[in-house]
Amino acid sequence: MKTLLERNSTNKDIKPFVLVRNFYQACMNETAIETVGLKPLQEMLSRLGGWLDTKETYDGSTKGTKYNWTSDLKKLRDHGYSTNFLMYIDISQDLSNYS
């Protein structure tokens, strides 16, 4: 698999494979990653309005108002980011329940 991903793309390659190859090669390009540093993360946080609004402290005490996580999840979704990292809801059939 690694050999296939590290090859250069050709005109005969199907688009999904070209996209996967480009993604893999971008992730493995340590020189480019070191060059840009934290800039992409800083730009993303700037688009979201800064670091997520964490008003609640680690010991559970609050400074003013409580943290509104749904508001921050909405911000992430509005900017095209996945929100499945915090919770995932799925409805499926219980294969062990025959009733």
mmCIF file as gemmi writes it, N, C-alpha and C atoms, coordinates in Angstrom:
data_model
loop_
_atom_site.group_PDB
_atom_site.id
_atom_site.type_symbol
_atom_site.label_atom_id
_atom_site.label_alt_id
_atom_site.label_comp_id
_atom_site.label_asym_id
_atom_site.label_entity_id
_atom_site.label_seq_id
_atom_site.pdbx_PDB_ins_code
_atom_site.Cartn_x
_atom_site.Cartn_y
_atom_site.Cartn_z
_atom_site.occupancy
_atom_site.B_iso_or_equiv
_atom_site.pdbx_formal_charge
_atom_site.auth_seq_id
_atom_site.auth_asym_id
_atom_site.pdbx_PDB_model_num
ATOM 1 N N . MET Axp A 1 ? 0.827 -1.179 0 1 0 ? 1 A 1
ATOM 2 C CA . MET Axp A 1 ? 0 0 0 1 0 ? 1 A 1
ATOM 3 C C . MET Axp A 1 ? 0.879 1.253 0 1 0 ? 1 A 1
ATOM 4 N N . LYS Axp A 2 ? 1.92 1.243 0.829 1 0 ? 2 A 1
ATOM 5 C CA . LYS Axp A 2 ? 2.804 2.401 0.919 1 0 ? 2 A 1
ATOM 6 C C . LYS Axp A 2 ? 3.424 2.719 -0.437 1 0 ? 2 A 1
ATOM 7 N N . THR Axp A 3 ? 3.835 1.691 -1.16 1 0 ? 3 A 1
ATOM 8 C CA . THR Axp A 3 ? 4.44 1.888 -2.482 1 0 ? 3 A 1
ATOM 9 C C . THR Axp A 3 ? 3.444 2.546 -3.431 1 0 ? 3 A 1
ATOM 10 N N . LEU Axp A 4 ? 2.201 2.097 -3.405 1 0 ? 4 A 1
ATOM 11 C CA . LEU Axp A 4 ? 1.171 2.688 -4.269 1 0 ? 4 A 1
ATOM 12 C C . LEU Axp A 4 ? 0.917 4.149 -3.919 1 0 ? 4 A 1
ATOM 13 N N . LEU Axp A 5 ? 0.904 4.458 -2.636 1 0 ? 5 A 1
ATOM 14 C CA . LEU Axp A 5 ? 0.639 5.829 -2.211 1 0 ? 5 A 1
ATOM 15 C C . LEU Axp A 5 ? 1.799 6.77 -2.496 1 0 ? 5 A 1
ATOM 16 N N . GLU Axp A 6 ? 3.007 6.245 -2.554 1 0 ? 6 A 1
ATOM 17 C CA . GLU Axp A 6 ? 4.175 7.102 -2.762 1 0 ? 6 A 1
ATOM 18 C C . GLU Axp A 6 ? 4.52 7.297 -4.235 1 0 ? 6 A 1
ATOM 19 N N . ARG Axp A 7 ? 3.851 6.579 -5.128 1 0 ? 7 A 1
ATOM 20 C CA . ARG Axp A 7 ? 4.061 6.777 -6.569 1 0 ? 7 A 1
ATOM 21 C C . ARG Axp A 7 ? 3.462 8.099 -7.013 1 0 ? 7 A 1
ATOM 22 N N . ASN Axp A 8 ? 3.997 8.627 -8.132 1 0 ? 8 A 1
ATOM 23 C CA . ASN Axp A 8 ? 3.409 9.82 -8.728 1 0 ? 8 A 1
ATOM 24 C C . ASN Axp A 8 ? 2.124 9.435 -9.447 1 0 ? 8 A 1
ATOM 25 N N . SER Axp A 9 ? 1.156 10.324 -9.458 1 0 ? 9 A 1
ATOM 26 C CA . SER Axp A 9 ? -0.111 10.064 -10.132 1 0 ? 9 A 1
ATOM 27 C C . SER Axp A 9 ? 0.067 10.13 -11.642 1 0 ? 9 A 1
ATOM 28 N N . THR Axp A 10 ? -0.785 9.404 -12.342 1 0 ? 10 A 1
ATOM 29 C CA . THR Axp A 10 ? -0.804 9.437 -13.808 1 0 ? 10 A 1
ATOM 30 C C . THR Axp A 10 ? -2.206 9.816 -14.262 1 0 ? 10 A 1
ATOM 31 N N . ASN Axp A 11 ? -2.354 10.075 -15.557 1 0 ? 11 A 1
ATOM 32 C CA . ASN Axp A 11 ? -3.669 10.414 -16.115 1 0 ? 11 A 1
ATOM 33 C C . ASN Axp A 11 ? -4.642 9.247 -16.032 1 0 ? 11 A 1
ATOM 34 N N . LYS Axp A 12 ? -4.134 8.03 -15.876 1 0 ? 12 A 1
ATOM 35 C CA . LYS Axp A 12 ? -4.981 6.839 -15.835 1 0 ? 12 A 1
ATOM 36 C C . LYS Axp A 12 ? -5.56 6.575 -14.444 1 0 ? 12 A 1
ATOM 37 N N . ASP Axp A 13 ? -5.029 7.222 -13.421 1 0 ? 13 A 1
ATOM 38 C CA . ASP Axp A 13 ? -5.505 7.005 -12.052 1 0 ? 13 A 1
ATOM 39 C C . ASP Axp A 13 ? -6.9 7.603 -11.868 1 0 ? 13 A 1
ATOM 40 N N . ILE Axp A 14 ? -7.742 6.887 -11.134 1 0 ? 14 A 1
ATOM 41 C CA . ILE Axp A 14 ? -9.077 7.413 -10.866 1 0 ? 14 A 1
ATOM 42 C C . ILE Axp A 14 ? -8.986 8.513 -9.802 1 0 ? 14 A 1
ATOM 43 N N . LYS Axp A 15 ? -9.913 9.468 -9.873 1 0 ? 15 A 1
ATOM 44 C CA . LYS Axp A 15 ? -9.858 10.657 -9.019 1 0 ? 15 A 1
ATOM 45 C C . LYS Axp A 15 ? -9.802 10.341 -7.52 1 0 ? 15 A 1
ATOM 46 N N . PRO Axp A 16 ? -10.632 9.419 -6.994 1 0 ? 16 A 1
ATOM 47 C CA . PRO Axp A 16 ? -10.547 9.142 -5.549 1 0 ? 16 A 1
ATOM 48 C C . PRO Axp A 16 ? -9.158 8.673 -5.121 1 0 ? 16 A 1
ATOM 49 N N . PHE Axp A 17 ? -8.504 7.875 -5.962 1 0 ? 17 A 1
ATOM 50 C CA . PHE Axp A 17 ? -7.171 7.405 -5.6 1 0 ? 17 A 1
ATOM 51 C C . PHE Axp A 17 ? -6.152 8.535 -5.657 1 0 ? 17 A 1
ATOM 52 N N . VAL Axp A 18 ? -6.305 9.432 -6.625 1 0 ? 18 A 1
ATOM 53 C CA . VAL Axp A 18 ? -5.411 10.597 -6.707 1 0 ? 18 A 1
ATOM 54 C C . VAL Axp A 18 ? -5.569 11.454 -5.452 1 0 ? 18 A 1
ATOM 55 N N . LEU Axp A 19 ? -6.808 11.638 -4.997 1 0 ? 19 A 1
ATOM 56 C CA . LEU Axp A 19 ? -7.05 12.436 -3.791 1 0 ? 19 A 1
ATOM 57 C C . LEU Axp A 19 ? -6.426 11.789 -2.56 1 0 ? 19 A 1
ATOM 58 N N . VAL Axp A 20 ? -6.58 10.47 -2.425 1 0 ? 20 A 1
ATOM 59 C CA . VAL Axp A 20 ? -5.98 9.75 -1.292 1 0 ? 20 A 1
ATOM 60 C C . VAL Axp A 20 ? -4.468 9.858 -1.355 1 0 ? 20 A 1
ATOM 61 N N . ARG Axp A 21 ? -3.897 9.69 -2.546 1 0 ? 21 A 1
ATOM 62 C CA . ARG Axp A 21 ? -2.443 9.785 -2.718 1 0 ? 21 A 1
ATOM 63 C C . ARG Axp A 21 ? -1.952 11.187 -2.353 1 0 ? 21 A 1
ATOM 64 N N . ASN Axp A 22 ? -2.651 12.219 -2.821 1 0 ? 22 A 1
ATOM 65 C CA . ASN Axp A 22 ? -2.255 13.595 -2.501 1 0 ? 22 A 1
ATOM 66 C C . ASN Axp A 22 ? -2.334 13.86 -1.001 1 0 ? 22 A 1
ATOM 67 N N . PHE Axp A 23 ? -3.384 13.365 -0.361 1 0 ? 23 A 1
ATOM 68 C CA . PHE Axp A 23 ? -3.542 13.536 1.083 1 0 ? 23 A 1
ATOM 69 C C . PHE Axp A 23 ? -2.405 12.845 1.828 1 0 ? 23 A 1
ATOM 70 N N . TYR Axp A 24 ? -2.106 11.615 1.442 1 0 ? 24 A 1
ATOM 71 C CA . TYR Axp A 24 ? -1.026 10.854 2.08 1 0 ? 24 A 1
ATOM 72 C C . TYR Axp A 24 ? 0.308 11.582 1.91 1 0 ? 24 A 1
ATOM 73 N N . GLN Axp A 25 ? 0.595 12.01 0.688 1 0 ? 25 A 1
ATOM 74 C CA . GLN Axp A 25 ? 1.875 12.669 0.43 1 0 ? 25 A 1
ATOM 75 C C . GLN Axp A 25 ? 1.986 13.999 1.168 1 0 ? 25 A 1
ATOM 76 N N . ALA Axp A 26 ? 0.883 14.708 1.311 1 0 ? 26 A 1
ATOM 77 C CA . ALA Axp A 26 ? 0.905 15.96 2.074 1 0 ? 26 A 1
ATOM 78 C C . ALA Axp A 26 ? 1.192 15.689 3.546 1 0 ? 26 A 1
ATOM 79 N N . CYS Axp A 27 ? 0.618 14.609 4.072 1 0 ? 27 A 1
ATOM 80 C CA . CYS Axp A 27 ? 0.852 14.257 5.477 1 0 ? 27 A 1
ATOM 81 C C . CYS Axp A 27 ? 2.289 13.805 5.719 1 0 ? 27 A 1
ATOM 82 N N . MET Axp A 28 ? 2.921 13.228 4.722 1 0 ? 28 A 1
ATOM 83 C CA . MET Axp A 28 ? 4.273 12.702 4.867 1 0 ? 28 A 1
ATOM 84 C C . MET Axp A 28 ? 5.351 13.73 4.528 1 0 ? 28 A 1
ATOM 85 N N . ASN Axp A 29 ? 4.964 14.883 4.006 1 0 ? 29 A 1
ATOM 86 C CA . ASN Axp A 29 ? 5.924 15.914 3.612 1 0 ? 29 A 1
ATOM 87 C C . ASN Axp A 29 ? 6.344 16.715 4.847 1 0 ? 29 A 1
ATOM 88 N N . GLU Axp A 30 ? 7.303 16.171 5.584 1 0 ? 30 A 1
ATOM 89 C CA . GLU Axp A 30 ? 7.726 16.793 6.842 1 0 ? 30 A 1
ATOM 90 C C . GLU Axp A 30 ? 8.369 18.158 6.635 1 0 ? 30 A 1
ATOM 91 N N . THR Axp A 31 ? 9.034 18.359 5.503 1 0 ? 31 A 1
ATOM 92 C CA . THR Axp A 31 ? 9.654 19.655 5.225 1 0 ? 31 A 1
ATOM 93 C C . THR Axp A 31 ? 8.588 20.74 5.144 1 0 ? 31 A 1
ATOM 94 N N . ALA Axp A 32 ? 7.524 20.476 4.4 1 0 ? 32 A 1
ATOM 95 C CA . ALA Axp A 32 ? 6.439 21.457 4.276 1 0 ? 32 A 1
ATOM 96 C C . ALA Axp A 32 ? 5.74 21.669 5.614 1 0 ? 32 A 1
ATOM 97 N N . ILE Axp A 33 ? 5.555 20.591 6.364 1 0 ? 33 A 1
ATOM 98 C CA . ILE Axp A 33 ? 4.899 20.694 7.673 1 0 ? 33 A 1
ATOM 99 C C . ILE Axp A 33 ? 5.725 21.578 8.602 1 0 ? 33 A 1
ATOM 100 N N . GLU Axp A 34 ? 7.039 21.373 8.622 1 0 ? 34 A 1
ATOM 101 C CA . GLU Axp A 34 ? 7.92 22.191 9.464 1 0 ? 34 A 1
ATOM 102 C C . GLU Axp A 34 ? 7.939 23.642 8.993 1 0 ? 34 A 1
ATOM 103 N N . THR Axp A 35 ? 7.852 23.86 7.671 1 0 ? 35 A 1
ATOM 104 C CA . THR Axp A 35 ? 7.897 25.215 7.125 1 0 ? 35 A 1
ATOM 105 C C . THR Axp A 35 ? 6.672 26.022 7.543 1 0 ? 35 A 1
ATOM 106 N N . VAL Axp A 36 ? 5.483 25.435 7.425 1 0 ? 36 A 1
ATOM 107 C CA . VAL Axp A 36 ? 4.266 26.186 7.768 1 0 ? 36 A 1
ATOM 108 C C . VAL Axp A 36 ? 4.026 26.239 9.267 1 0 ? 36 A 1
ATOM 109 N N . GLY Axp A 37 ? 4.559 25.279 10.002 1 0 ? 37 A 1
ATOM 110 C CA . GLY Axp A 37 ? 4.442 25.292 11.459 1 0 ? 37 A 1
ATOM 111 C C . GLY Axp A 37 ? 3.001 25.329 11.935 1 0 ? 37 A 1
ATOM 112 N N . LEU Axp A 38 ? 2.713 26.222 12.855 1 0 ? 38 A 1
ATOM 113 C CA . LEU Axp A 38 ? 1.384 26.32 13.461 1 0 ? 38 A 1
ATOM 114 C C . LEU Axp A 38 ? 0.437 27.25 12.71 1 0 ? 38 A 1
ATOM 115 N N . LYS Axp A 39 ? 0.909 27.831 11.608 1 0 ? 39 A 1
ATOM 116 C CA . LYS Axp A 39 ? 0.099 28.816 10.892 1 0 ? 39 A 1
ATOM 117 C C . LYS Axp A 39 ? -1.285 28.288 10.496 1 0 ? 39 A 1
ATOM 118 N N . PRO Axp A 40 ? -1.426 27.077 9.919 1 0 ? 40 A 1
ATOM 119 C CA . PRO Axp A 40 ? -2.776 26.595 9.577 1 0 ? 40 A 1
ATOM 120 C C . PRO Axp A 40 ? -3.694 26.478 10.801 1 0 ? 40 A 1
ATOM 121 N N . LEU Axp A 41 ? -3.158 26.015 11.92 1 0 ? 41 A 1
ATOM 122 C CA . LEU Axp A 41 ? -3.954 25.908 13.143 1 0 ? 41 A 1
ATOM 123 C C . LEU Axp A 41 ? -4.362 27.288 13.636 1 0 ? 41 A 1
ATOM 124 N N . GLN Axp A 42 ? -3.435 28.24 13.606 1 0 ? 42 A 1
ATOM 125 C CA . GLN Axp A 42 ? -3.733 29.595 14.05 1 0 ? 42 A 1
ATOM 126 C C . GLN Axp A 42 ? -4.799 30.24 13.163 1 0 ? 42 A 1
ATOM 127 N N . GLU Axp A 43 ? -4.717 29.998 11.84 1 0 ? 43 A 1
ATOM 128 C CA . GLU Axp A 43 ? -5.716 30.553 10.924 1 0 ? 43 A 1
ATOM 129 C C . GLU Axp A 43 ? -7.091 29.939 11.172 1 0 ? 43 A 1
ATOM 130 N N . MET Axp A 44 ? -7.126 28.622 11.427 1 0 ? 44 A 1
ATOM 131 C CA . MET Axp A 44 ? -8.393 27.957 11.71 1 0 ? 44 A 1
ATOM 132 C C . MET Axp A 44 ? -9.014 28.526 12.984 1 0 ? 44 A 1
ATOM 133 N N . LEU Axp A 45 ? -8.205 28.671 14.028 1 0 ? 45 A 1
ATOM 134 C CA . LEU Axp A 45 ? -8.713 29.217 15.29 1 0 ? 45 A 1
ATOM 135 C C . LEU Axp A 45 ? -9.199 30.648 15.113 1 0 ? 45 A 1
ATOM 136 N N . SER Axp A 46 ? -8.523 31.409 14.274 1 0 ? 46 A 1
ATOM 137 C CA . SER Axp A 46 ? -8.942 32.779 14.002 1 0 ? 46 A 1
ATOM 138 C C . SER Axp A 46 ? -10.304 32.801 13.307 1 0 ? 46 A 1
ATOM 139 N N . ARG Axp A 47 ? -10.502 31.899 12.329 1 0 ? 47 A 1
ATOM 140 C CA . ARG Axp A 47 ? -11.798 31.814 11.634 1 0 ? 47 A 1
ATOM 141 C C . ARG Axp A 47 ? -12.919 31.424 12.595 1 0 ? 47 A 1
ATOM 142 N N . LEU Axp A 48 ? -12.592 30.629 13.609 1 0 ? 48 A 1
ATOM 143 C CA . LEU Axp A 48 ? -13.595 30.196 14.583 1 0 ? 48 A 1
ATOM 144 C C . LEU Axp A 48 ? -13.838 31.236 15.674 1 0 ? 48 A 1
ATOM 145 N N . GLY Axp A 49 ? -13.108 32.324 15.638 1 0 ? 49 A 1
ATOM 146 C CA . GLY Axp A 49 ? -13.282 33.363 16.644 1 0 ? 49 A 1
ATOM 147 C C . GLY Axp A 49 ? -12.385 33.187 17.844 1 0 ? 49 A 1
ATOM 148 N N . GLY Axp A 50 ? -11.284 32.467 17.687 1 0 ? 50 A 1
ATOM 149 C CA . GLY Axp A 50 ? -10.35 32.233 18.781 1 0 ? 50 A 1
ATOM 150 C C . GLY Axp A 50 ? -10.505 30.849 19.361 1 0 ? 50 A 1
ATOM 151 N N . TRP Axp A 51 ? -9.724 30.569 20.376 1 0 ? 51 A 1
ATOM 152 C CA . TRP Axp A 51 ? -9.77 29.267 21.038 1 0 ? 51 A 1
ATOM 153 C C . TRP Axp A 51 ? -11.166 29.048 21.587 1 0 ? 51 A 1
ATOM 154 N N . LEU Axp A 52 ? -11.621 27.807 21.572 1 0 ? 52 A 1
ATOM 155 C CA . LEU Axp A 52 ? -12.972 27.517 22.046 1 0 ? 52 A 1
ATOM 156 C C . LEU Axp A 52 ? -13.202 28.142 23.415 1 0 ? 52 A 1
ATOM 157 N N . ASP Axp A 53 ? -14.389 28.599 23.618 1 0 ? 53 A 1
ATOM 158 C CA . ASP Axp A 53 ? -14.754 29.387 24.794 1 0 ? 53 A 1
ATOM 159 C C . ASP Axp A 53 ? -14.771 28.52 26.047 1 0 ? 53 A 1
ATOM 160 N N . THR Axp A 54 ? -13.673 28.486 26.778 1 0 ? 54 A 1
ATOM 161 C CA . THR Axp A 54 ? -13.582 27.644 27.975 1 0 ? 54 A 1
ATOM 162 C C . THR Axp A 54 ? -13.595 28.519 29.222 1 0 ? 54 A 1
ATOM 163 N N . LYS Axp A 55 ? -14.781 28.786 29.698 1 0 ? 55 A 1
ATOM 164 C CA . LYS Axp A 55 ? -14.921 29.61 30.903 1 0 ? 55 A 1
ATOM 165 C C . LYS Axp A 55 ? -14.859 28.776 32.169 1 0 ? 55 A 1
ATOM 166 N N . GLU Axp A 56 ? -15.122 27.471 32.037 1 0 ? 56 A 1
ATOM 167 C CA . GLU Axp A 56 ? -15.106 26.605 33.214 1 0 ? 56 A 1
ATOM 168 C C . GLU Axp A 56 ? -13.678 26.131 33.466 1 0 ? 56 A 1
ATOM 169 N N . THR Axp A 57 ? -13.247 26.156 34.713 1 0 ? 57 A 1
ATOM 170 C CA . THR Axp A 57 ? -11.885 25.758 35.046 1 0 ? 57 A 1
ATOM 171 C C . THR Axp A 57 ? -11.798 24.25 35.243 1 0 ? 57 A 1
ATOM 172 N N . TYR Axp A 58 ? -10.581 23.746 35.351 1 0 ? 58 A 1
ATOM 173 C CA . TYR Axp A 58 ? -10.364 22.305 35.485 1 0 ? 58 A 1
ATOM 174 C C . TYR Axp A 58 ? -10.969 21.719 36.76 1 0 ? 58 A 1
ATOM 175 N N . ASP Axp A 59 ? -11.069 22.509 37.816 1 0 ? 59 A 1
ATOM 176 C CA . ASP Axp A 59 ? -11.62 21.972 39.064 1 0 ? 59 A 1
ATOM 177 C C . ASP Axp A 59 ? -13.147 22.057 39.115 1 0 ? 59 A 1
ATOM 178 N N . GLY Axp A 60 ? -13.771 22.502 38.03 1 0 ? 60 A 1
ATOM 179 C CA . GLY Axp A 60 ? -15.23 22.54 37.967 1 0 ? 60 A 1
ATOM 180 C C . GLY Axp A 60 ? -15.829 23.872 38.38 1 0 ? 60 A 1
ATOM 181 N N . SER Axp A 61 ? -15.021 24.755 38.961 1 0 ? 61 A 1
ATOM 182 C CA . SER Axp A 61 ? -15.559 26.063 39.327 1 0 ? 61 A 1
ATOM 183 C C . SER Axp A 61 ? -15.722 26.904 38.057 1 0 ? 61 A 1
ATOM 184 N N . THR Axp A 62 ? -16.555 27.907 38.142 1 0 ? 62 A 1
ATOM 185 C CA . THR Axp A 62 ? -16.802 28.738 36.967 1 0 ? 62 A 1
ATOM 186 C C . THR Axp A 62 ? -16.384 30.163 37.223 1 0 ? 62 A 1
ATOM 187 N N . LYS Axp A 63 ? -16.097 30.832 36.13 1 0 ? 63 A 1
ATOM 188 C CA . LYS Axp A 63 ? -15.796 32.259 36.186 1 0 ? 63 A 1
ATOM 189 C C . LYS Axp A 63 ? -16.922 32.957 35.434 1 0 ? 63 A 1
ATOM 190 N N . GLY Axp A 64 ? -17.966 33.327 36.114 1 0 ? 64 A 1
ATOM 191 C CA . GLY Axp A 64 ? -19.093 33.967 35.449 1 0 ? 64 A 1
ATOM 192 C C . GLY Axp A 64 ? -20.083 32.945 34.938 1 0 ? 64 A 1
ATOM 193 N N . THR Axp A 65 ? -20.109 32.734 33.644 1 0 ? 65 A 1
ATOM 194 C CA . THR Axp A 65 ? -21.108 31.834 33.062 1 0 ? 65 A 1
ATOM 195 C C . THR Axp A 65 ? -20.513 30.463 32.784 1 0 ? 65 A 1
ATOM 196 N N . LYS Axp A 66 ? -21.4 29.488 32.621 1 0 ? 66 A 1
ATOM 197 C CA . LYS Axp A 66 ? -20.969 28.125 32.291 1 0 ? 66 A 1
ATOM 198 C C . LYS Axp A 66 ? -20.599 28.041 30.813 1 0 ? 66 A 1
ATOM 199 N N . TYR Axp A 67 ? -19.77 27.085 30.498 1 0 ? 67 A 1
ATOM 200 C CA . TYR Axp A 67 ? -19.329 26.831 29.131 1 0 ? 67 A 1
ATOM 201 C C . TYR Axp A 67 ? -20.483 26.302 28.29 1 0 ? 67 A 1
ATOM 202 N N . ASN Axp A 68 ? -20.683 26.851 27.103 1 0 ? 68 A 1
ATOM 203 C CA . ASN Axp A 68 ? -21.749 26.432 26.201 1 0 ? 68 A 1
ATOM 204 C C . ASN Axp A 68 ? -21.134 25.634 25.054 1 0 ? 68 A 1
ATOM 205 N N . TRP Axp A 69 ? -20.998 24.322 25.229 1 0 ? 69 A 1
ATOM 206 C CA . TRP Axp A 69 ? -20.332 23.492 24.234 1 0 ? 69 A 1
ATOM 207 C C . TRP Axp A 69 ? -21.129 23.373 22.945 1 0 ? 69 A 1
ATOM 208 N N . THR Axp A 70 ? -22.457 23.494 23.011 1 0 ? 70 A 1
ATOM 209 C CA . THR Axp A 70 ? -23.245 23.385 21.782 1 0 ? 70 A 1
ATOM 210 C C . THR Axp A 70 ? -22.966 24.555 20.847 1 0 ? 70 A 1
ATOM 211 N N . SER Axp A 71 ? -22.704 25.703 21.409 1 0 ? 71 A 1
ATOM 212 C CA . SER Axp A 71 ? -22.361 26.87 20.598 1 0 ? 71 A 1
ATOM 213 C C . SER Axp A 71 ? -21.041 26.641 19.861 1 0 ? 71 A 1
ATOM 214 N N . ASP Axp A 72 ? -20.054 26.076 20.556 1 0 ? 72 A 1
ATOM 215 C CA . ASP Axp A 72 ? -18.768 25.807 19.916 1 0 ? 72 A 1
ATOM 216 C C . ASP Axp A 72 ? -18.873 24.696 18.875 1 0 ? 72 A 1
ATOM 217 N N . LEU Axp A 73 ? -19.7 23.674 19.132 1 0 ? 73 A 1
ATOM 218 C CA . LEU Axp A 73 ? -19.912 22.632 18.128 1 0 ? 73 A 1
ATOM 219 C C . LEU Axp A 73 ? -20.555 23.218 16.877 1 0 ? 73 A 1
ATOM 220 N N . LYS Axp A 74 ? -21.492 24.134 17.056 1 0 ? 74 A 1
ATOM 221 C CA . LYS Axp A 74 ? -22.13 24.784 15.913 1 0 ? 74 A 1
ATOM 222 C C . LYS Axp A 74 ? -21.106 25.578 15.109 1 0 ? 74 A 1
ATOM 223 N N . LYS Axp A 75 ? -20.214 26.286 15.801 1 0 ? 75 A 1
ATOM 224 C CA . LYS Axp A 75 ? -19.157 27.03 15.105 1 0 ? 75 A 1
ATOM 225 C C . LYS Axp A 75 ? -18.309 26.095 14.252 1 0 ? 75 A 1
ATOM 226 N N . LEU Axp A 76 ? -17.919 24.955 14.833 1 0 ? 76 A 1
ATOM 227 C CA . LEU Axp A 76 ? -17.109 23.984 14.091 1 0 ? 76 A 1
ATOM 228 C C . LEU Axp A 76 ? -17.853 23.485 12.855 1 0 ? 76 A 1
ATOM 229 N N . ARG Axp A 77 ? -19.12 23.117 13.016 1 0 ? 77 A 1
ATOM 230 C CA . ARG Axp A 77 ? -19.91 22.613 11.884 1 0 ? 77 A 1
ATOM 231 C C . ARG Axp A 77 ? -20.108 23.684 10.831 1 0 ? 77 A 1
ATOM 232 N N . ASP Axp A 78 ? -20.353 24.922 11.246 1 0 ? 78 A 1
ATOM 233 C CA . ASP Axp A 78 ? -20.551 26.02 10.297 1 0 ? 78 A 1
ATOM 234 C C . ASP Axp A 78 ? -19.319 26.256 9.43 1 0 ? 78 A 1
ATOM 235 N N . HIS Axp A 79 ? -18.153 25.909 9.956 1 0 ? 79 A 1
ATOM 236 C CA . HIS Axp A 79 ? -16.905 26.085 9.208 1 0 ? 79 A 1
ATOM 237 C C . HIS Axp A 79 ? -16.453 24.799 8.518 1 0 ? 79 A 1
ATOM 238 N N . GLY Axp A 80 ? -17.302 23.778 8.525 1 0 ? 80 A 1
ATOM 239 C CA . GLY Axp A 80 ? -17.012 22.558 7.78 1 0 ? 80 A 1
ATOM 240 C C . GLY Axp A 80 ? -16.2 21.514 8.511 1 0 ? 80 A 1
ATOM 241 N N . TYR Axp A 81 ? -16.022 21.655 9.814 1 0 ? 81 A 1
ATOM 242 C CA . TYR Axp A 81 ? -15.245 20.681 10.581 1 0 ? 81 A 1
ATOM 243 C C . TYR Axp A 81 ? -16.167 19.611 11.159 1 0 ? 81 A 1
ATOM 244 N N . SER Axp A 82 ? -15.648 18.408 11.28 1 0 ? 82 A 1
ATOM 245 C CA . SER Axp A 82 ? -16.412 17.308 11.856 1 0 ? 82 A 1
ATOM 246 C C . SER Axp A 82 ? -16.584 17.53 13.351 1 0 ? 82 A 1
ATOM 247 N N . THR Axp A 83 ? -17.725 17.125 13.86 1 0 ? 83 A 1
ATOM 248 C CA . THR Axp A 83 ? -17.964 17.235 15.301 1 0 ? 83 A 1
ATOM 249 C C . THR Axp A 83 ? -18.154 15.869 15.936 1 0 ? 83 A 1
ATOM 250 N N . ASN Axp A 84 ? -17.858 14.807 15.218 1 0 ? 84 A 1
ATOM 251 C CA . ASN Axp A 84 ? -18.032 13.452 15.744 1 0 ? 84 A 1
ATOM 252 C C . ASN Axp A 84 ? -16.965 13.056 16.755 1 0 ? 84 A 1
ATOM 253 N N . PHE Axp A 85 ? -16.002 13.904 17.019 1 0 ? 85 A 1
ATOM 254 C CA . PHE Axp A 85 ? -14.948 13.569 17.972 1 0 ? 85 A 1
ATOM 255 C C . PHE Axp A 85 ? -15.45 13.608 19.412 1 0 ? 85 A 1
ATOM 256 N N . LEU Axp A 86 ? -16.508 14.36 19.67 1 0 ? 86 A 1
ATOM 257 C CA . LEU Axp A 86 ? -17.011 14.503 21.027 1 0 ? 86 A 1
ATOM 258 C C . LEU Axp A 86 ? -18.072 13.457 21.351 1 0 ? 86 A 1
ATOM 259 N N . MET Axp A 87 ? -18.976 13.249 20.428 1 0 ? 87 A 1
ATOM 260 C CA . MET Axp A 87 ? -20.007 12.234 20.626 1 0 ? 87 A 1
ATOM 261 C C . MET Axp A 87 ? -20.463 11.739 19.263 1 0 ? 87 A 1
ATOM 262 N N . TYR Axp A 88 ? -20.958 10.522 19.254 1 0 ? 88 A 1
ATOM 263 C CA . TYR Axp A 88 ? -21.429 9.912 18.022 1 0 ? 88 A 1
ATOM 264 C C . TYR Axp A 88 ? -22.736 9.198 18.327 1 0 ? 88 A 1
ATOM 265 N N . ILE Axp A 89 ? -23.753 9.504 17.565 1 0 ? 89 A 1
ATOM 266 C CA . ILE Axp A 89 ? -25.056 8.884 17.766 1 0 ? 89 A 1
ATOM 267 C C . ILE Axp A 89 ? -25.349 8.007 16.562 1 0 ? 89 A 1
ATOM 268 N N . ASP Axp A 90 ? -25.738 6.77 16.84 1 0 ? 90 A 1
ATOM 269 C CA . ASP Axp A 90 ? -26.025 5.826 15.77 1 0 ? 90 A 1
ATOM 270 C C . ASP Axp A 90 ? -27.229 4.986 16.166 1 0 ? 90 A 1
ATOM 271 N N . ILE Axp A 91 ? -28.103 4.746 15.213 1 0 ? 91 A 1
ATOM 272 C CA . ILE Axp A 91 ? -29.253 3.875 15.44 1 0 ? 91 A 1
ATOM 273 C C . ILE Axp A 91 ? -29.068 2.66 14.549 1 0 ? 91 A 1
ATOM 274 N N . SER Axp A 92 ? -29.054 1.49 15.171 1 0 ? 92 A 1
ATOM 275 C CA . SER Axp A 92 ? -28.878 0.269 14.388 1 0 ? 92 A 1
ATOM 276 C C . SER Axp A 92 ? -29.647 -0.868 15.041 1 0 ? 92 A 1
ATOM 277 N N . GLN Axp A 93 ? -29.762 -1.942 14.3 1 0 ? 93 A 1
ATOM 278 C CA . GLN Axp A 93 ? -30.479 -3.116 14.777 1 0 ? 93 A 1
ATOM 279 C C . GLN Axp A 93 ? -29.607 -3.893 15.754 1 0 ? 93 A 1
ATOM 280 N N . ASP Axp A 94 ? -30.206 -4.36 16.849 1 0 ? 94 A 1
ATOM 281 C CA . ASP Axp A 94 ? -29.511 -5.214 17.806 1 0 ? 94 A 1
ATOM 282 C C . ASP Axp A 94 ? -29.579 -6.644 17.28 1 0 ? 94 A 1
ATOM 283 N N . LEU Axp A 95 ? -28.474 -7.148 16.752 1 0 ? 95 A 1
ATOM 284 C CA . LEU Axp A 95 ? -28.451 -8.467 16.13 1 0 ? 95 A 1
ATOM 285 C C . LEU Axp A 95 ? -28.64 -9.604 17.129 1 0 ? 95 A 1
ATOM 286 N N . SER Axp A 96 ? -28.454 -9.33 18.415 1 0 ? 96 A 1
ATOM 287 C CA . SER Axp A 96 ? -28.639 -10.379 19.423 1 0 ? 96 A 1
ATOM 288 C C . SER Axp A 96 ? -30.073 -10.428 19.957 1 0 ? 96 A 1
ATOM 289 N N . ASN Axp A 97 ? -30.909 -9.462 19.569 1 0 ? 97 A 1
ATOM 290 C CA . ASN Axp A 97 ? -32.295 -9.406 20.028 1 0 ? 97 A 1
ATOM 291 C C . ASN Axp A 97 ? -33.194 -9.956 18.92 1 0 ? 97 A 1
ATOM 292 N N . TYR Axp A 98 ? -33.765 -11.134 19.143 1 0 ? 98 A 1
ATOM 293 C CA . TYR Axp A 98 ? -34.595 -11.788 18.128 1 0 ? 98 A 1
ATOM 294 C C . TYR Axp A 98 ? -36.084 -11.495 18.286 1 0 ? 98 A 1
ATOM 295 N N . SER Axp A 99 ? -36.466 -10.673 19.231 1 0 ? 99 A 1
ATOM 296 C CA . SER Axp A 99 ? -37.892 -10.418 19.452 1 0 ? 99 A 1
ATOM 297 C C . SER Axp A 99 ? -38.405 -9.317 18.546 1 0 ? 99 A 1
